[in-house]
Amino acid sequence: MDQQAQELKRQIERILHWEPSSHWRLRDFVHLRDLVFSQTNHELNVDDLQAFWQLSEIPSKAFLDTLTHFIEYEGWDDFCHRNQVSEMVPVRPDAFHARSWEIPTRWIIIICWLSAIASIIVAILLIRHR
């Protein structure tokens, strides 16, 4: 539920286009409360909003329902269903790509040196030819 609550915060912050929530002050939470009320006709407590954002307290389901209604979900259950957060499973890097032929590092170094030597020889020959 904690990951879903974080996702709810992210979606609300994205919709609001405000500064990062870590910089929000009391007036911002009051404004958010007013916006939520105007959209949902449900009033939230400013202290609960602050606790939810700043202390990561998990509030009541009614509180979460109101916030999810604000961002046009049917409720908390609908939000959780449509935003399922799953655990990341590490994947081997070669799981999706066939192993390609790799040139050994020492060959690359040798080719670079030979290329540099060939360039120097060509430069010397061009200078002498003038």
PyMOL commands that set and color helices and strands:
alter all, ss='L'
color gray80, all
select helices_A, chain A and resi 2-16+21-23+26-40+46-54+61-70+76-82+93-95+105-129
alter helices_A, ss='H'
color red, helices_A
deselect
rebuild
show_as cartoon
